[in-house]
Amino acid sequence: LGPAAYTDEALADPRIRAVVVEHLDAWANALTAPDEPDGRRHALAAISTMVGALTLARALGQTPLSDELLAAAKAAIR
């Protein structure tokens, strides 16, 4: 799903929301470490960090702050 799928207008459509839920759940499951008690919580936090960082970095364009933001997000999810 591209960025347009996450707009308020798109998510108002229950069919699109269902697809987003399905894909996000699958992504979280794929990132969840089975032996980690808080694995799903950590996976969801990593996804949120990645999506937020990419969204903000794109808004900033090719700037030093964009690079700094992406590096900080990458370090946070390791």
Biotite code that builds the C-alpha atoms (Angstrom):
import biotite.structure as struc

atoms = struc.array([
    struc.Atom([0.000, 0.000, 0.000], chain_id="A", res_id=1, res_name="LEU", atom_name="CA", element="C"),
    struc.Atom([1.281, 3.433, -0.915], chain_id="A", res_id=2, res_name="GLY", atom_name="CA", element="C"),
    struc.Atom([1.108, 6.592, 1.185], chain_id="A", res_id=3, res_name="PRO", atom_name="CA", element="C"),
    struc.Atom([-2.237, 7.570, -0.367], chain_id="A", res_id=4, res_name="ALA", atom_name="CA", element="C"),
    struc.Atom([-3.838, 4.596, 1.398], chain_id="A", res_id=5, res_name="ALA", atom_name="CA", element="C"),
    struc.Atom([-3.267, 6.225, 4.776], chain_id="A", res_id=6, res_name="TYR", atom_name="CA", element="C"),
    struc.Atom([-5.100, 9.503, 4.249], chain_id="A", res_id=7, res_name="THR", atom_name="CA", element="C"),
    struc.Atom([-8.194, 10.262, 6.313], chain_id="A", res_id=8, res_name="ASP", atom_name="CA", element="C"),
    struc.Atom([-10.337, 10.084, 3.189], chain_id="A", res_id=9, res_name="GLU", atom_name="CA", element="C"),
    struc.Atom([-9.004, 6.674, 2.164], chain_id="A", res_id=10, res_name="ALA", atom_name="CA", element="C"),
    struc.Atom([-9.307, 5.215, 5.651], chain_id="A", res_id=11, res_name="LEU", atom_name="CA", element="C"),
    struc.Atom([-12.933, 6.339, 5.859], chain_id="A", res_id=12, res_name="ALA", atom_name="CA", element="C"),
    struc.Atom([-13.678, 3.542, 3.375], chain_id="A", res_id=13, res_name="ASP", atom_name="CA", element="C"),
    struc.Atom([-14.113, 0.368, 5.462], chain_id="A", res_id=14, res_name="PRO", atom_name="CA", element="C"),
    struc.Atom([-12.722, -1.776, 2.625], chain_id="A", res_id=15, res_name="ARG", atom_name="CA", element="C"),
    struc.Atom([-9.469, 0.160, 2.574], chain_id="A", res_id=16, res_name="ILE", atom_name="CA", element="C"),
    struc.Atom([-9.267, 0.179, 6.366], chain_id="A", res_id=17, res_name="ARG", atom_name="CA", element="C"),
    struc.Atom([-9.684, -3.627, 6.368], chain_id="A", res_id=18, res_name="ALA", atom_name="CA", element="C"),
    struc.Atom([-6.797, -4.022, 3.909], chain_id="A", res_id=19, res_name="VAL", atom_name="CA", element="C"),
    struc.Atom([-4.581, -1.707, 5.975], chain_id="A", res_id=20, res_name="VAL", atom_name="CA", element="C"),
    struc.Atom([-5.411, -3.660, 9.145], chain_id="A", res_id=21, res_name="VAL", atom_name="CA", element="C"),
    struc.Atom([-4.668, -6.969, 7.410], chain_id="A", res_id=22, res_name="GLU", atom_name="CA", element="C"),
    struc.Atom([-1.313, -5.806, 6.045], chain_id="A", res_id=23, res_name="HIS", atom_name="CA", element="C"),
    struc.Atom([-0.230, -4.067, 9.228], chain_id="A", res_id=24, res_name="LEU", atom_name="CA", element="C"),
    struc.Atom([-1.109, -7.142, 11.284], chain_id="A", res_id=25, res_name="ASP", atom_name="CA", element="C"),
    struc.Atom([0.843, -9.389, 8.900], chain_id="A", res_id=26, res_name="ALA", atom_name="CA", element="C"),
    struc.Atom([3.832, -7.028, 9.017], chain_id="A", res_id=27, res_name="TRP", atom_name="CA", element="C"),
    struc.Atom([3.757, -6.979, 12.820], chain_id="A", res_id=28, res_name="ALA", atom_name="CA", element="C"),
    struc.Atom([3.529, -10.769, 12.933], chain_id="A", res_id=29, res_name="ASN", atom_name="CA", element="C"),
    struc.Atom([6.502, -11.082, 10.574], chain_id="A", res_id=30, res_name="ALA", atom_name="CA", element="C"),
    struc.Atom([8.614, -8.817, 12.796], chain_id="A", res_id=31, res_name="LEU", atom_name="CA", element="C"),
    struc.Atom([7.562, -10.404, 16.091], chain_id="A", res_id=32, res_name="THR", atom_name="CA", element="C"),
    struc.Atom([10.240, -12.486, 17.753], chain_id="A", res_id=33, res_name="ALA", atom_name="CA", element="C"),
    struc.Atom([8.485, -15.621, 19.028], chain_id="A", res_id=34, res_name="PRO", atom_name="CA", element="C"),
    struc.Atom([10.702, -15.936, 22.104], chain_id="A", res_id=35, res_name="ASP", atom_name="CA", element="C"),
    struc.Atom([10.312, -12.311, 23.188], chain_id="A", res_id=36, res_name="GLU", atom_name="CA", element="C"),
    struc.Atom([7.430, -11.654, 25.641], chain_id="A", res_id=37, res_name="PRO", atom_name="CA", element="C"),
    struc.Atom([6.916, -8.107, 24.333], chain_id="A", res_id=38, res_name="ASP", atom_name="CA", element="C"),
    struc.Atom([7.731, -9.016, 20.748], chain_id="A", res_id=39, res_name="GLY", atom_name="CA", element="C"),
    struc.Atom([4.517, -7.767, 19.157], chain_id="A", res_id=40, res_name="ARG", atom_name="CA", element="C"),
    struc.Atom([4.662, -4.489, 21.076], chain_id="A", res_id=41, res_name="ARG", atom_name="CA", element="C"),
    struc.Atom([8.245, -3.981, 19.925], chain_id="A", res_id=42, res_name="HIS", atom_name="CA", element="C"),
    struc.Atom([7.315, -4.866, 16.340], chain_id="A", res_id=43, res_name="ALA", atom_name="CA", element="C"),
    struc.Atom([4.476, -2.328, 16.330], chain_id="A", res_id=44, res_name="LEU", atom_name="CA", element="C"),
    struc.Atom([6.769, 0.318, 17.815], chain_id="A", res_id=45, res_name="ALA", atom_name="CA", element="C"),
    struc.Atom([9.360, -0.388, 15.115], chain_id="A", res_id=46, res_name="ALA", atom_name="CA", element="C"),
    struc.Atom([6.746, -0.155, 12.357], chain_id="A", res_id=47, res_name="ILE", atom_name="CA", element="C"),
    struc.Atom([5.417, 3.109, 13.789], chain_id="A", res_id=48, res_name="SER", atom_name="CA", element="C"),
    struc.Atom([8.934, 4.519, 14.013], chain_id="A", res_id=49, res_name="THR", atom_name="CA", element="C"),
    struc.Atom([9.799, 3.483, 10.454], chain_id="A", res_id=50, res_name="MET", atom_name="CA", element="C"),
    struc.Atom([6.608, 4.848, 8.909], chain_id="A", res_id=51, res_name="VAL", atom_name="CA", element="C"),
    struc.Atom([6.770, 8.080, 10.887], chain_id="A", res_id=52, res_name="GLY", atom_name="CA", element="C"),
    struc.Atom([10.435, 8.617, 10.104], chain_id="A", res_id=53, res_name="ALA", atom_name="CA", element="C"),
    struc.Atom([9.922, 8.038, 6.387], chain_id="A", res_id=54, res_name="LEU", atom_name="CA", element="C"),
    struc.Atom([6.921, 10.352, 6.314], chain_id="A", res_id=55, res_name="THR", atom_name="CA", element="C"),
    struc.Atom([8.806, 13.150, 8.047], chain_id="A", res_id=56, res_name="LEU", atom_name="CA", element="C"),
    struc.Atom([11.990, 12.607, 6.022], chain_id="A", res_id=57, res_name="ALA", atom_name="CA", element="C"),
    struc.Atom([10.034, 12.858, 2.772], chain_id="A", res_id=58, res_name="ARG", atom_name="CA", element="C"),
    struc.Atom([8.415, 16.066, 3.979], chain_id="A", res_id=59, res_name="ALA", atom_name="CA", element="C"),
    struc.Atom([11.863, 17.498, 4.744], chain_id="A", res_id=60, res_name="LEU", atom_name="CA", element="C"),
    struc.Atom([13.333, 16.584, 1.359], chain_id="A", res_id=61, res_name="GLY", atom_name="CA", element="C"),
    struc.Atom([17.068, 16.177, 0.825], chain_id="A", res_id=62, res_name="GLN", atom_name="CA", element="C"),
    struc.Atom([18.260, 18.011, 3.931], chain_id="A", res_id=63, res_name="THR", atom_name="CA", element="C"),
    struc.Atom([20.694, 17.284, 6.733], chain_id="A", res_id=64, res_name="PRO", atom_name="CA", element="C"),
    struc.Atom([17.752, 17.125, 9.147], chain_id="A", res_id=65, res_name="LEU", atom_name="CA", element="C"),
    struc.Atom([16.093, 14.434, 7.017], chain_id="A", res_id=66, res_name="SER", atom_name="CA", element="C"),
    struc.Atom([19.285, 12.347, 7.150], chain_id="A", res_id=67, res_name="ASP", atom_name="CA", element="C"),
    struc.Atom([19.589, 12.918, 10.893], chain_id="A", res_id=68, res_name="GLU", atom_name="CA", element="C"),
    struc.Atom([15.978, 11.886, 11.454], chain_id="A", res_id=69, res_name="LEU", atom_name="CA", element="C"),
    struc.Atom([16.366, 8.646, 9.480], chain_id="A", res_id=70, res_name="LEU", atom_name="CA", element="C"),
    struc.Atom([19.583, 7.784, 11.321], chain_id="A", res_id=71, res_name="ALA", atom_name="CA", element="C"),
    struc.Atom([17.933, 8.386, 14.700], chain_id="A", res_id=72, res_name="ALA", atom_name="CA", element="C"),
    struc.Atom([14.972, 6.167, 13.779], chain_id="A", res_id=73, res_name="ALA", atom_name="CA", element="C"),
    struc.Atom([17.274, 3.428, 12.549], chain_id="A", res_id=74, res_name="LYS", atom_name="CA", element="C"),
    struc.Atom([19.269, 3.528, 15.783], chain_id="A", res_id=75, res_name="ALA", atom_name="CA", element="C"),
    struc.Atom([16.083, 3.478, 17.871], chain_id="A", res_id=76, res_name="ALA", atom_name="CA", element="C"),
    struc.Atom([14.774, 0.235, 16.389], chain_id="A", res_id=77, res_name="ILE", atom_name="CA", element="C"),
    struc.Atom([17.947, -1.807, 16.638], chain_id="A", res_id=78, res_name="ARG", atom_name="CA", element="C"),
])
